[in-house]
Amino acid sequence: MMKTIKQCQELTGLPYSAIRNLCVQNKIKYFRSGTKYYIYVESLIQFLSRGEAV
């Protein structure tokens, strides 16, 4: 399943900038279309469950 940063923000409670930074640093899987980031939710969940600092 894929969601925008805004949708992931609502899902996780993380700030928009933190999720965007995870994308920019290639810590989670995503693809970009124009200015929108589409995040693979499974990748975000795996990252958060590893317990790494955001």
Order of alpha helices (4+ residues) and beta strands (2+ residues): beta-alpha-alpha-beta-beta-alpha
